[in-house]
């Protein structure tokens, strides 16, 4: 008896033992590739916004010198990450008044400086490897902080800059030399302002940096004012402390090549003094004023601190801080 299990199956009188080739046939669905762990495949970012350049062959850089929008139109998986530099506005210096005992206005603190490094292609100026920031398909508002305005009777902090979850704090203004504490103290900020000084008001304290605190730090303290005015803090070194009649230098800024070439930004402003001005810190910090002269102003998009007013027999104003900057970089191919 023939085993029924070995008999060919028939459907409507047709035998099923005739095999059909499925080679090259479609089964009505698309075969997709999947990433590790069964997730979607990685895809390069496509985005708009700001001034766009190509650097190092495979990277796009979006530079925002003012407010704008970073629009992510495509990107997924491990490739949907960006590196950033978020630089806040620098602060104004402090003013100096017409008084024989005036010692000069403190230098303005630089705007807070925060940067990823990608942990590979860019070396962080602040000495720590910060992971790249994941992004999704959406619009990201970009805020670029303005520098603190300078002039007479002013001590203005810079304004913050932001991208996604990252905010950098504006620099703290320099102290004036026309009154006791707290007016002659440097203000806190991303980097702190330098202290002003006047004989009947006492030394001006330095303004605290990295305020509010983040890691790695976004800035440094200013210098205190004693024989003259202290310098504003920079991104990587604090402002100079004053112990003689010469205004003290602003702290050093940070040098980064996130946009394809090394550029220093976020230098502190120099303090004024009866013996001469303090220089601005490397990275856009402005110099303090010479005797009877106002402090210099920092350039736009440097985040530098403004210079403190020079001491002397006239009211002299402070220099303005430089506006901030936001740079976003990612691999596109």
Secondary structure, 3 states (H helix, E strand, C coil): CCCHHHCCCEECCEECCCCCCCCCCCCCCCCCCECHHHCECCEEEEEECCEEEEECCCEEEEEECCCEEEEEEEEEHHHCEEEEEEECCCCCCCCECECCCECCCCCCCCCCEEECCCCCCCCCCCCCCCCCEECCCCEEEEECCCCCCCECCCCCCCCCEEECCEEECCCCCCCCCCCCCCCCCCCCCCCCCCCCEECCCEEECCCCCCCCCCCCCCCCCCCCECCCCCCCCCCCCCCCCCCCCCCCCCCCCEEECCCCCCEEECCCCCCCCCCCCCCCCCCCCCCCCCCCCCCCCCCCCCCCCCCCCCCECCCECECCCCCCEEEEEEECC
